[in-house]
Amino acid sequence: MEQGIAADLEGKAAVVTGAGSRPGEGVGNGRAAAILLARAGARVVLADARGEWAEETRRTIVEEGKGEGVPVVGDVTKPEDCRRIVETATYRFGRLDVLVNNAAILYDTFQQAADADLAVVQEALDTNLFGAWRMCQAFVPLLRQSQHGRIVNVSSEAGSLASMRGGTPAYSVSKVALNGLTRMLADELRGTGILGNSVCPGWVATDMGGAGGRPVADGAKSVVWAALLPDDGPSGGFFRDGKPLPW
């Protein structure tokens, strides 16, 4: 996937939420996706609730000498932070071509739906659903100007009704809702040049996924695939490794 794609994003601008990683550890879907986008030539706003984590990703991009990384403190649960991310992208790049909504929390394996703490569910929804929704609303005007805008909502097969079972209620419900948002936005934006899709990176070895998963970079390639879709590519779909997943 990394070969032959540099020209596709050369000079283009992207925003990735949850783009940081704990210093010295180098894990995280957002970090890996941001680095791959930069390798493809993109200038990337690295939004993370922890500014020092976003700075860690920027250092890696600088060391590789390809693309550009601009760290910004951005907690997607806070409207003022979302505005800061928009202002950063507008000031630094004057455009946006790719929005990756990656920020997510609370893989709540300790809960069951029948007696779940609804405060925990609300917390997950505020980041995993409403955070992505806030970002989409904030950035659609810039994406419209691109003529080739791409929205990539990083979801999970845990949000597939076709295979859903009990457990992890906060996380799973938030991802079901995120997939629904993807479908609605894709339909509403049809004909604007903006393509929007949900992507499941699979079980990857991140802080949230734990040890034993696939390499983080492999999951991030699914995100980059959706960012690089041609203008006649799919929109409103749910994919992993470029292949459709059941809803």
Secondary structure, DSSP 8 states (H G I E B T S, - for coil): --TT-GGGTTT-EEEEET----TTT---HHHHHHHHHHHTT-EEEEEESSHHHHHHHHHHHHHHTSSEEEEEE--TT-HHHHHHHHHHHHHHHS--SEEEE-------TT--GGG--HHHHHHHHHHHTHHHHHHHHHHHHHHHHHSS-EEEEE--GGG-TTT--SS-HHHHHHHHHHHHHHHHHHHHTTTTT-EEEEE---SBSSTTT-TTSB-HHHHHHHHHHHHT--TTS--S-EEETTEE---
